[in-house]
Amino acid sequence: MPLRSAPLPRMAGQLSFMRAQTKAIGDVRPGDLAVLGVPFEDTSAPHAGQSLAPRALRETSVYFGWHANPQFSHPVDVDARQDISTDGLHERLCDLGDIAAGSEDAIHAALKAATRQISRNGACAIILGGSDRLSKTVQSELPECQTVQLGGTPDDARDFHVSPLPNGRGTTCSQNTAPQLAAFSRWRDVSKPLFVQFDLSVFETSLSALCDRPRLGGCDLDTVVQWLSALGQYEVSAIMLTGLNPSRPGMGVVKVGQRLMVTALLAFIYARLGFGIDRPVRPIPKENVLT
């Protein structure tokens, strides 16, 4: 049988986020986006399975790994009908692998050390998996950081909350994106590090079965994409993806949840690295025009 010389199928080869290059944490450079998995089981959650989130998100991200495959070297935004110029993505996006499994104290210590080193190297950490408690661990290594929380349970009124789970605490923002973005600009202090917690519960009611903490209300995918694209234009020190439980019953439900998070995260990655497109006003289809 001849040796394979063509690009590997998407499901083959070493699993890394978006087929990014793998690196040791000491090799992370300023301006990099460093992906780090936290396979942690939250014993306070109603269902077990959160520890599978990093692998599940990586598996879904492979479908977006065109930058490492010559067959997909010219991405196109189908909505705007424009090419996307993403030169340098493969050089600046890297995967550090997972934090080693161990006791809860060991995982917290390892996450602290990794966050501290990535921040000192001038890079942005993309942390796959974790819990509310682990997000506090990340914040503790970013001195005086400001926190933006998409979904999740509000814990600190000083944080900026986008569609939080209702519990009577925190700053609840309206769903009108433009005023929220203006309020965020006024709230943001660029002299402080910025941490983003992106929880699956930010999505709207029709998708609430995807996470362990169902909610009423929430955002559609377009709104979450707008937020992550806007946040990516700031010097974010770390973004953490929480709330995904890939072991929930219903393969279709689980796959939709993974695709939602990765699709939205792409907007952050593109904006953070300075990529983008000019989105023209969409024309109204003729069949929808009243005469």
Stockholm file with secondary structure:
# STOCKHOLM 1.0

chainA/1-291         MPLRSAPLPRMAGQLSFMRAQTKAIGDVRPGDLAVLGVPFEDTSAPHAGQSLAPRALRETSVYFGWHANPQFSHPVDVDARQDISTDGLHERLCDLGDIAAGSEDAIHAALKAATRQISRNGACAIILGGSDRLSKTVQSELPECQTVQLGGTPDDARDFHVSPLPNGRGTTCSQNTAPQLAAFSRWRDVSKPLFVQFDLSVFETSLSALCDRPRLGGCDLDTVVQWLSALGQYEVSAIMLTGLNPSRPGMGVVKVGQRLMVTALLAFIYARLGFGIDRPVRPIPKENVLT
#=GR chainA/1-291 SS CCCCCSCCCTTSSCCCGGGCEECCGGGCCTTCEEEEECCCCCTTSSSSCGGGHHHHHHHHHGGGCGGGCGGGCSCEETTTTEECCCTTHHHHEEEEEECCCCCHHHHHHHHHHHHHHHHHTTCEEEEESCCHHHHHHHHHTSTTCEEEEESSCCCCTTSEEESCCCSSCSCCCCSCHHHHHHHHHHHCCTTSCEEEEEEGGGBCGGGGGGBSSCCSSCBCHHHHHHHHHHHTTSCEEEEEEECBCTTSSCHHHHHHHHHHHHHHHHHHHHHHTTCCCCCCCCCCCGGGCCC
#=GC SS_cons         CCCCCSCCCTTSSCCCGGGCEECCGGGCCTTCEEEEECCCCCTTSSSSCGGGHHHHHHHHHGGGCGGGCGGGCSCEETTTTEECCCTTHHHHEEEEEECCCCCHHHHHHHHHHHHHHHHHTTCEEEEESCCHHHHHHHHHTSTTCEEEEESSCCCCTTSEEESCCCSSCSCCCCSCHHHHHHHHHHHCCTTSCEEEEEEGGGBCGGGGGGBSSCCSSCBCHHHHHHHHHHHTTSCEEEEEEECBCTTSSCHHHHHHHHHHHHHHHHHHHHHHTTCCCCCCCCCCCGGGCCC
//
